[in-house]
Amino acid sequence: MAHRDDPLYIGDRKVAPESLMMSYGYLPALSEGALKCPIFQTSTFVFNSAEEGKAFFEVAYGLREREAGESLGLIYSRLNNPDLEILEDRLCLWDEAQAAAVFESGMGAIATTVLSFLRPGDRLLFSEPVYGGTQYLFRNILPQFGIETTSFRASEGLLGMERAVRHAAADGRLRMVHLETPANPTNHLVDIEGAVRLAREASGVADRDPDRPVLVSVDNTFLGPLFQHPLKLGADLVLYSLTKYVGGHSDVIAGACLGSAELIGKVKESRTFFGSMAGPWSGWLLMRSLETLKLRMTQQAANARIIADWLLEQPGVIRVYYPGHLKEGDRDWEIYRRQCHAPGGMVSFDVAGGEAGAFHLLNRLQLIKLAVSLGGTESLAQHPATMTHSDIPPEEQRQMGITESMVRLSVGVEEVEDLKADLAQAMEGLEGL
Ligand SMILES: *Cc1c(COP(=O)(O)O)cnc(C)c1O
C-alpha cells in the first residue's frame, strides 16, 4: 500500500477530517497511554541533554537549517506546546493547509498576522463591513504605524473590488488585500478567486519587489472550516476567530492563521515575540470542540435553512438576508456557487417598525439569548446597528446595507420547532408598529 504509515490514509482511501479529529497527531505512548491528549499545563520543558537544548534553540531561532524530518523541539510554552501543536495539525486538515498558528483570540491572530507582513509605507485594502475589532485595528491602529488602510464595500460586487484594487495598487504600495466573506451582518459575498486574480496582477507590475507580493487574507470565521476553503481558491492566508464555530460552545476565546509553511513560519516568529499564542487549556478545549465540529455546523446550517425559509413567510418580517436564498440571476449567485459549500448558520432579517420593531422582538425572546458573538451551540440574536456595528456612523451603515430594523441571528443546535415558536411569540404585535 502506497500510504501504509500515513495516518491520513487507510489503504488508498483518504480519511476525512471528521474521522481524524479524535486522534490525529497524538501519540498515547508519549503520555502514559492516555487515550486523550492531556493538558500540558507547563511553562517550560526539560531537555534530555545540553546538546539537545542547543539543537532545539538552533532550530527555534533559525541559526541553522532544519535537518530532514527535524521538527521544533519542545522548549517553552510561548514558542510551542503539545496542545497547541496537535491542535494546529488538526486545524490544517479541514483547509488542507501546510501549517497553522493558534492564538489566544481571533484579534490576536489578525493583529499578529498583519503586523508580520505590513511595514511602514505599505497599504492594506479590506472589504467592508468587517468584524468591528478588525475595523478598529485597520482604521485606527495600523495608521499609527505608517500603514495606510483603505476599503471597498462588499455590496459593490466584483466591479467595486476591481476598481479598489487597481486604485490601491497603482503606486506599487499595496501589500495585502483582506476579505471577510460572507460579510457580517449583511451576508454579502466577496469573490475570493477574483481578489486572488487581482492581487496576482498587482504583484506582477514592473519594479515591484518580487519577494513582497500582494497577499490575500480571508477571515473565514463565518463559513469555515467546513463550508468554505479560501486556500484552495488561491488565498495566501486564512484567519479564524476560533471563538465562534470552531470553539462552538461560547466558552473559549481563541484564533488561528493558516497558510503555507513559509508564511506561517513568519507569523509564528511574530507570535513568539508578541506573545499572542494560545494557552494549553484553550488548545485542549478546542481539540475537544473539533471532535463535534462537523456535527454541530451541519445541524446549525440545517436549522438556519428552516428558520430562514420560515422567516420569509412571517408578516412582521420585511426582508431576509441569507446566502441560501440566492438564485440564478442574483449578483452573488455565481460567487456562492464557486466558493461556498453551504450557506452556514447565520441569518439576518429586517422586521417591521425599524429599531423599535427590532427591540420589540429582541426583548421578548425566551429561548434565544440576546447576546453578540455567534457560532455556539445555543442560538443568539442581536441588533447590529446599535450593538456589533454601532461605531460605524449611521449613514455609512445604511450604505453597507445595515438597517435600523435588522436583527442578526446565529442559529444553534436546538430543536428547530422550539426556535420557531420562540421567534413567533416574540414577533407578536410587530406588524402594528
Ligand atoms: C469574533 C470575530 C473576530 C474576533 O475574534 P475574537 O476571538 O473575539 O478575538 C474576528 N472576525 C470575525 C469575523 C469574528 O466574528
The ligand as an SDF file (V2000), in Angstrom:
LIG
                    3D

 15 15  0  0  0  0  0  0  0  0999 V2000
  -15.4030   37.3780   16.5820 C   0  0  0  0  0  0  0  0  0  0  0  0
  -14.7330   37.6620   15.3030 C   0  0  0  0  0  0  0  0  0  0  0  0
  -13.4080   38.1090   15.2720 C   0  0  0  0  0  0  0  0  0  0  0  0
  -12.6050   38.3780   16.5170 C   0  0  0  0  0  0  0  0  0  0  0  0
  -12.3790   37.2120   17.2390 O   0  0  0  0  0  0  0  0  0  0  0  0
  -12.0920   37.1550   18.8150 P   0  0  0  0  0  0  0  0  0  0  0  0
  -11.9030   35.7220   19.0560 O   0  0  0  0  0  0  0  0  0  0  0  0
  -13.2840   37.7550   19.5080 O   0  0  0  0  0  0  0  0  0  0  0  0
  -10.8860   37.9920   19.0770 O   0  0  0  0  0  0  0  0  0  0  0  0
  -12.8280   38.3050   14.0300 C   0  0  0  0  0  0  0  0  0  0  0  0
  -13.5170   38.1170   12.8840 N   0  0  0  0  0  0  0  0  0  0  0  0
  -14.7930   37.6970   12.8930 C   0  0  0  0  0  0  0  0  0  0  0  0
  -15.4970   37.5000   11.5860 C   0  0  0  0  0  0  0  0  0  0  0  0
  -15.4560   37.4690   14.0800 C   0  0  0  0  0  0  0  0  0  0  0  0
  -16.7240   37.0750   14.0660 O   0  0  0  0  0  0  0  0  0  0  0  0
  1  2  1  0
  2  3  1  0
  2 14  2  0
  3  4  1  0
  3 10  2  0
  4  5  1  0
  5  6  1  0
  6  7  2  0
  6  8  1  0
  6  9  1  0
 10 11  1  0
 11 12  2  0
 12 13  1  0
 12 14  1  0
 14 15  1  0
M  END
$$$$
